[in-house]
């Protein structure tokens, strides 16, 4: 890029090449599907659970059934659950992803640092809070 008046060039090629490399690396990663359960609101906490459906499809195939499984379940899936308590979050996930349909759920420990308990996260955007509260 030329800057008028000083005759010098600023090289953007290294930055562009670095960005292109990062884009290629991200494109090679398998997708992560995020299922939002509940609405982020003031007073609610965010809980995260991993979701799988592999066991149900494997059992069905083993018994000779021809079962179609949505291809998203071959990838990583998580549920972000907005609830006032951990117990309510578990209930909401069970309703959305019932065990009888082959879903397995595992809530992640909060904080990302191997904390001792499920530490929920509050909504980052309080502007989305319900006006009636």
DOLUMTI-125143 format. One record per residue (C-alpha): residue in three letters; residue number from 0; x, y, z. Coordinates in Angstrom, 1 decimal, decimal comma. Example, Ala and Ser with C-alpha at 12.3 -4.5 7.8 and 13.67 -1.06 7.14 Angstrom:
<recs>
+-----+-----+--------+--------+--------+
! res !   n !     px !     py !     pz !
+-----+-----+--------+--------+--------+
! Ala !   0 !   12,3 !   -4,5 !    7,8 !
! Ser !   1 !   13,7 !   -1,1 !    7,1 !
+-----+-----+--------+--------+--------+
</recs>
This chain:
<recs>
+-----+-----+--------+--------+--------+
! res !   n !     px !     py !     pz !
+-----+-----+--------+--------+--------+
! Unk !   0 !    0,0 !    0,0 !    0,0 !
! Unk !   1 !    1,4 !    3,4 !   -0,9 !
! Unk !   2 !    1,0 !    6,3 !    1,4 !
! Unk !   3 !    0,9 !    9,6 !   -0,5 !
! Unk !   4 !    3,8 !   12,0 !    0,1 !
! Unk !   5 !    6,4 !    9,8 !    1,8 !
! Unk !   6 !    7,1 !    7,2 !   -0,9 !
! Unk !   7 !    7,2 !    4,3 !    1,5 !
! Unk !   8 !    5,3 !    1,1 !    1,2 !
! Unk !   9 !    3,7 !   -0,8 !    4,1 !
! Unk !  10 !    3,7 !   -4,6 !    3,7 !
! Unk !  11 !    0,4 !   -6,2 !    4,3 !
! Unk !  12 !    1,4 !   -9,5 !    2,7 !
! Unk !  13 !    2,6 !  -11,1 !    6,0 !
! Unk !  14 !   -0,6 !  -10,2 !    7,8 !
! Unk !  15 !   -2,7 !  -11,4 !    4,9 !
! Unk !  16 !   -0,9 !  -14,7 !    4,6 !
! Unk !  17 !   -1,2 !  -15,2 !    8,4 !
! Unk !  18 !   -5,0 !  -14,6 !    8,2 !
! Unk !  19 !   -5,3 !  -16,9 !    5,3 !
! Unk !  20 !   -3,4 !  -19,6 !    7,2 !
! Unk !  21 !   -5,7 !  -19,2 !   10,2 !
! Unk !  22 !   -8,8 !  -19,4 !    8,0 !
! Unk !  23 !   -7,5 !  -22,6 !    6,4 !
! Unk !  24 !   -6,8 !  -24,2 !    9,8 !
! Unk !  25 !  -10,3 !  -23,3 !   11,0 !
! Unk !  26 !  -11,9 !  -24,7 !    7,9 !
! Unk !  27 !  -10,2 !  -28,0 !    8,5 !
! Unk !  28 !  -11,7 !  -28,3 !   12,0 !
! Unk !  29 !  -14,9 !  -30,4 !   12,4 !
! Unk !  30 !  -18,0 !  -28,3 !   13,2 !
! Unk !  31 !  -19,3 !  -27,8 !   16,7 !
! Unk !  32 !  -23,1 !  -27,6 !   16,9 !
! Unk !  33 !  -24,5 !  -25,5 !   19,8 !
! Unk !  34 !  -28,1 !  -26,0 !   20,8 !
! Unk !  35 !  -29,5 !  -23,2 !   22,9 !
! Unk !  36 !  -32,1 !  -24,3 !   25,5 !
! Unk !  37 !  -34,0 !  -21,4 !   27,2 !
! Unk !  38 !  -33,6 !  -17,7 !   26,7 !
! Unk !  39 !  -30,7 !  -15,7 !   28,2 !
! Unk !  40 !  -32,4 !  -13,4 !   30,7 !
! Unk !  41 !  -31,4 !  -11,4 !   33,7 !
! Unk !  42 !  -31,3 !  -13,7 !   36,7 !
! Unk !  43 !  -30,7 !  -16,9 !   34,7 !
! Unk !  44 !  -27,4 !  -18,7 !   34,6 !
! Unk !  45 !  -25,8 !  -20,5 !   31,7 !
! Unk !  46 !  -25,0 !  -24,2 !   32,0 !
! Unk !  47 !  -23,2 !  -26,2 !   29,3 !
! Unk !  48 !  -23,7 !  -29,9 !   28,5 !
! Unk !  49 !  -22,2 !  -32,2 !   25,9 !
! Unk !  50 !  -24,8 !  -34,1 !   23,9 !
! Unk !  51 !  -24,4 !  -37,4 !   22,0 !
! Unk !  52 !  -26,8 !  -39,7 !   20,2 !
! Unk !  53 !  -24,3 !  -42,3 !   19,0 !
! Unk !  54 !  -25,3 !  -45,1 !   21,4 !
! Unk !  55 !  -28,9 !  -45,2 !   20,2 !
! Unk !  56 !  -27,9 !  -45,4 !   16,5 !
! Unk !  57 !  -25,2 !  -48,0 !   17,3 !
! Unk !  58 !  -27,7 !  -50,2 !   19,2 !
! Unk !  59 !  -30,3 !  -49,9 !   16,5 !
! Unk !  60 !  -27,8 !  -50,9 !   13,8 !
! Unk !  61 !  -26,6 !  -53,8 !   15,9 !
! Unk !  62 !  -30,2 !  -55,1 !   16,2 !
! Unk !  63 !  -30,5 !  -55,0 !   12,4 !
! Unk !  64 !  -32,7 !  -51,9 !   12,2 !
! Unk !  65 !  -32,2 !  -49,4 !    9,5 !
! Unk !  66 !  -32,1 !  -46,1 !   11,4 !
! Unk !  67 !  -31,4 !  -42,8 !    9,9 !
! Unk !  68 !  -29,3 !  -40,6 !   12,2 !
! Unk !  69 !  -29,0 !  -36,9 !   11,5 !
! Unk !  70 !  -25,4 !  -36,3 !   10,4 !
! Unk !  71 !  -24,9 !  -33,5 !   13,0 !
! Unk !  72 !  -24,7 !  -36,2 !   15,7 !
! Unk !  73 !  -21,4 !  -37,4 !   14,1 !
! Unk !  74 !  -19,9 !  -34,1 !   15,2 !
! Unk !  75 !  -19,4 !  -32,4 !   18,6 !
! Unk !  76 !  -22,7 !  -31,1 !   20,0 !
! Unk !  77 !  -23,3 !  -29,0 !   23,2 !
! Unk !  78 !  -26,3 !  -27,5 !   24,8 !
! Unk !  79 !  -26,1 !  -24,0 !   26,3 !
! Unk !  80 !  -28,9 !  -24,1 !   28,9 !
! Unk !  81 !  -30,3 !  -20,9 !   30,5 !
! Unk !  82 !  -32,0 !  -21,7 !   33,8 !
! Unk !  83 !  -32,3 !  -20,4 !   37,3 !
! Unk !  84 !  -30,6 !  -23,5 !   38,9 !
! Unk !  85 !  -28,6 !  -26,6 !   37,9 !
! Unk !  86 !  -31,6 !  -28,9 !   38,7 !
! Unk !  87 !  -33,9 !  -26,9 !   36,3 !
! Unk !  88 !  -31,1 !  -27,0 !   33,7 !
! Unk !  89 !  -31,0 !  -30,8 !   33,9 !
! Unk !  90 !  -34,8 !  -31,0 !   33,5 !
! Unk !  91 !  -34,8 !  -28,7 !   30,5 !
! Unk !  92 !  -32,1 !  -30,7 !   28,8 !
! Unk !  93 !  -33,9 !  -33,9 !   29,5 !
! Unk !  94 !  -37,1 !  -32,5 !   27,9 !
! Unk !  95 !  -35,2 !  -31,2 !   24,8 !
! Unk !  96 !  -33,0 !  -34,3 !   24,4 !
! Unk !  97 !  -34,7 !  -37,3 !   26,1 !
! Unk !  98 !  -32,8 !  -40,4 !   27,0 !
! Unk !  99 !  -35,5 !  -42,6 !   25,5 !
! Unk ! 100 !  -34,6 !  -41,2 !   22,1 !
! Unk ! 101 !  -31,0 !  -42,1 !   22,7 !
! Unk ! 102 !  -29,5 !  -38,8 !   23,8 !
! Unk ! 103 !  -26,7 !  -38,9 !   26,4 !
! Unk ! 104 !  -25,9 !  -35,7 !   28,3 !
! Unk ! 105 !  -22,9 !  -34,7 !   30,4 !
! Unk ! 106 !  -22,8 !  -31,3 !   32,1 !
! Unk ! 107 !  -19,4 !  -29,6 !   31,9 !
! Unk ! 108 !  -17,8 !  -28,2 !   35,0 !
! Unk ! 109 !  -17,8 !  -24,4 !   35,0 !
! Unk ! 110 !  -14,8 !  -22,1 !   34,8 !
! Unk ! 111 !  -12,9 !  -24,2 !   32,3 !
! Unk ! 112 !  -10,2 !  -24,7 !   34,9 !
! Unk ! 113 !  -11,3 !  -28,0 !   36,4 !
! Unk ! 114 !  -13,3 !  -26,3 !   39,2 !
! Unk ! 115 !  -14,9 !  -28,4 !   42,0 !
! Unk ! 116 !  -18,5 !  -27,8 !   40,9 !
! Unk ! 117 !  -20,7 !  -26,7 !   38,1 !
! Unk ! 118 !  -20,2 !  -23,0 !   38,1 !
! Unk ! 119 !  -22,8 !  -21,3 !   35,8 !
! Unk ! 120 !  -22,1 !  -18,2 !   33,8 !
! Unk ! 121 !  -24,4 !  -15,2 !   33,8 !
! Unk ! 122 !  -25,6 !  -13,7 !   30,5 !
! Unk ! 123 !  -23,1 !  -11,5 !   28,9 !
! Unk ! 124 !  -25,7 !   -9,1 !   27,5 !
! Unk ! 125 !  -28,0 !   -7,7 !   30,1 !
! Unk ! 126 !  -29,7 !   -5,7 !   27,4 !
! Unk ! 127 !  -31,5 !   -8,9 !   26,4 !
! Unk ! 128 !  -33,1 !   -9,1 !   29,9 !
! Unk ! 129 !  -36,8 !   -9,4 !   30,1 !
! Unk ! 130 !  -38,3 !   -5,9 !   30,7 !
! Unk ! 131 !  -40,9 !   -7,3 !   33,1 !
! Unk ! 132 !  -38,3 !   -8,4 !   35,7 !
+-----+-----+--------+--------+--------+
</recs>
